Amino acid sequence: MNPSSNPVQISVGGSWTLPTVTAEDDVDGVRIVNKDLSNIASFYDANSSSYIFNQIGTYQITFTADDESGNEANLTLTINVVEGTTYSGYYQSLNGVANNQLVDVLYTLLNDTGQYPTTTYGQARYYLEEADAWHGFNTDYAYLIYTDTLKGAAGSGFPDEGYALALWNYNNDNVASTWNREHVWAKSLFGAGNYEPGDSTRGIDADLHNLRAADTNVNSARGNNLFINQVYNDDGFGNYSSKWYPGDHHRGDVARILFYMDIRWGSMTDLALIGDLQTLIAWHLADPVDQFELTRNEIIYGYQKNRNPFIDHPELVQRIY
């Protein structure tokens, strides 16, 4: 038999649609699946053709199929109805949504609220100057991903000159770049997109949630390597067997960015191409959301009009993945 997610977790008051369960025998082919819905029959809502669970508890559905010889196979699907989170404001549409429907609802939310046309890749450099500034210390310093270091404004002398745009853009006065835009989900691993986006490029290549200020040399060293759980070197980040460890202080940030991209861009992104799902979940838990991420999410929302839901509501990782 081919079940959906099992067990299913639903917030009390949430609606749920019965999944399609199929059975196929090696000899007899596709078989009819019978189901026992007696445990959840009282929750059925004919108007929506779904089940609305208004009582906390554990409920089970049994699916049964047999072959022409009378051999029987059974599948028990468990539904856990739990006390739910109340969502408000931007996330109000998530109220009453079952776990197995969250991806579709979030995809719609992130796409409908994302500014259209989206910001350009050229504009992103200016927005990152604000979004990736070290607001807890001095907004003249950019906080760089992976290295966990700051880039100071030109002439400041602390801790490293090069934050000013003239030093960022190597085309200005032939001055070498000192930080640039890192695609956390490497742009060459998009299902579609421009591997070398120009200043006017929009869409997935210019999504601000996926762009982070990074040391130019480190950005180059990372390339398009997918993420690995750990690297053993003095820097605490970097390449290991042609894979990349983002560092203890950035692994949670990376995981939440990748989860956002997975939902926001749908068929254009595939988590299996960028990292191991269980590793990313572990990173999300080990390196919780911090104030830098919260502030950054708010600034990007001001420009791009959508948010990273896994920063605002970390529990969504467990509900979806």
N, C-alpha and C positions, 0 to 999 in steps of 0.2 A: 504493500500500500504506500501511497505517496501523501503524507500528511502535511499540513501547514505547520507553523511554529508550535511547538509543544514542550512545556505548557504555555498557555496564553495568560497574560496578566492584564487585567482591565480595572480601571478605577471605578469605584461605585458610582452608578449613574451613567456609566459609559455604554455606548452601543457597540454591537459586534455582529458581523455578518458570518453566517455559516460558510466555512471554506469548502472548496471542491476537493473531495478525496477520491482518488482513483486506485484501482487494483488491477494488476496484470499478471497472468500466469504464463510461465515459460512455454507451456504446451497449449493451453486453452485460450490464451490471449486475454483481452480485456474482459473483466468480470463486473457484474453488478454489485454495487456496494450498498448494503442496508445500514441504517443508522437508528440508534435508540436515543431519542431526544427528550425522554420523559423527565430527566432531571432539570431541564432548562425550559420546558414548555411554557411555564407560567410567565416567563420573561419575554415571550415573543410579542412583537409590536407589528401588527398587520399593516399599519400605515407606512412604515419605513421598511418593511420586510427584513427586519433585523431583530436582534435580541437586546433589550435594555435591562442591564443588571442593576437593580436598585437595592440589593442586599449583599453585604459582605459575606463571603464564604467560598468554598471550593466545590466546583461542579464538574461532572464528568459526562462525556458523550462516548458511546461505544459504536464503532464502525465494524461491520462484519462482511466478509466475502468468502465464497467457497469456489472450488473448481468442480469440473464435471464428475470427478471421482468422490466428491463429498468432503474433501479436505478443507478445513475452515481456517481462516486467518482473522485475527482481531486486532483492532487498534483502539486504544483508549486515549481520548484527547481531554486534558485537564484544563479547566478554566479557573484561574484564581482571581477573585474579585476583591480588591483591596481599597483601603481609604486612599483617595486620590488627592493630587495637587490641584488647587484652584488657580487657573491661569487668568490673567487680566491684561488689559492694554493690548500691546502688540500681539500677545499670544492667546487672546481670548478665544480664538477659533479652535484651540486645542481642548477645550473643556468637553468632557464626555466622549472623547475620541479613544477608541480601543487601541491597544499597542499595535495590532496588525494593520491599522489604518493610518498610523502616525506618519509614515514616510510620505504617503500621498498628500496628506493635509499640510505637512511642513513644506513639501515641494511647491505646492500651490501658494502657500504664504510667502515663501522666500522669493518666488518668481513674481508674484503679483505686486509685492511691495518694493522690489528692486527697481531703482530708478531706470527709466527707459527714455532715451538711450542711456546705457550705462556710462560711467566715467571712462575716460580713455586711458590707455597705458601711459601716455605722456603726462596727463594730469596726476597720475598716481604718485609721481615723484614728489609733487608739492604736498599732496594729502598725507603721504607717509612722514613728511617733515613734522607734521602735527600729530598724526596717529601714533607714531613710534618714538615720539619724544619722551624723555624720562621725566614725567610730570612730578614724580615724587622728589626730585632733586632740583633740576633746572631744565626748562624747556629748550635751552640751547644745546642740549645733548641728545643724540639719538641712541636708543637702546638697541643693540645689535643682537639678532638671533644667533644661536649656537655658541658664539664666543662669550656671551654674557658680559659684554663690555659696552662702554659708551664712546661715542665720537663727539668731540667738542667742536664748538663753532670756530671758524677760522680766526686765528689770532688769540684764542683763549688760553692755549697752552695746556688745557686739561680736558680729558686725560690724553687726548690725541686730536690734533687739528684735522679738520676736514668735513665738518657738518654743513658748512655753507654750500649753497647750491652751486656756486662757481667751481668748487672743488669736487662736488658730486659729479657734475657733467663734464666729462673729459673733452667735449667739443668746445667748451668755453676756454679760450686763451691757452689751449693745449695743456691744461693742467690735469694731471693724472687723477682718476677717480679714486675716492677713498671709501665710499659705500655705495651700494646699488640695491636694486629691487630683487629680492630672492623669491622665486615661485616655490613655496613650500611643497605644493603638489607640482612637481616639475612639469613645465609646459610641454615637453616632448612626450609626456605620458598621458596627455589628454586624448580622449577618443577622437577628438577633432579640435582644430585650433591652429593658430599661427605660431610655429616654433620660434620665429624671430619677429615678435610683434613690433610694429612701429608706433610712433607717438599717437597716431589716430586710431589705433586698434582698440576695439571695444570687446565686451563679452567676457568669456571665461579667462582670457589672457590678462585682462585688466581688473579682475575681481579683487577689490582691496582686501578682503578677508584672507586671501591666499598670498598676499604680498607682504613681505617683511623686510625692513632695512637690514642689510647684512654687509659684513666686510667683503670687499670685492674678491680678495684672494680666497677666502673661505667659500664664498658662493661658487667660484670657479671649481674649487676642489670637490665640493659636493656634487656638482654636475646634475645628472638626473638619477643618481643612485637612490634606490628605495631604502626605506628605513629598517634598521636592525635594532635589537634590544640593547646591545652594549658594545662599546669599543674600549679596548684597553690601551690607553696612552695617557701621557701626562696632561694633555689638554682637557681631557674629559669629554671630548666630542670628536667626530671625524670619521674617516673611512676605515672600514674593517671588512676585508674580503669583498671589496667593491660594493659595500653597503654602508649606510650612514647612520651614526648615532648622534642625535641632536643635543645631547647633554642633559644632565639631571634637571636643570632649571628650565629647560625648554621642551622636554618630552611631552608634558601635558598640553602645552600650547599647540605643539605640532599635531597631536592626536585630535584635538578639538577643531583645528583648521581642516584636517582631512575629513572628519565626520561632516562638517559643514559642506565641503566641496562635494562629497558623495551624495548628499541630499539635494543641494542646490542645482547641480548640473546633471543629475540623473544618468542617462546612458553615455554621457561624455566622460564619465569618471568611473573607475572600477577599483575599489580598495585593494584588490588582490595585486594590482600592478604597482602599488606604492608602499605596501607594508602588510604585516600579518595582523589580522583583526584582533586576536586575543592579546597581542603585544600592545596594540594601540589602546585597548580598553584598560590594560594594566597601567599604562603611562597616564591615562586620564585620571585614574584613581590615585596613583602615587604622587602626581604633581597637580594638585587642585588649582582651580581658577584663582588668580591673584588680582590685585588692584590694577596692575598694568593692563591685563586683558580686559577688565571691565571698562576702564577708561577708553581703551583703544576701540572696543566694540561700540561705545557710545559715539565716538568721533566718526567712525566709518558710517554708522547709521545716519549721521547728519549729512554725509555726502552721497552715500549709495542707497539710502532709504530701506535697507534690510539689515538684519542682525544675524549674529551667529548664535543660534538657540542653545548650543551646547556650552556656551559661556554663561548665558543667563539662567539656564535650567540644566545643570549637569546631570540630573536624574534621567534626562531623555536618552542618554547613552544606554543605560540599562534597559530602558523601555523599548528601544529600537534594536539594539545589537545584542 
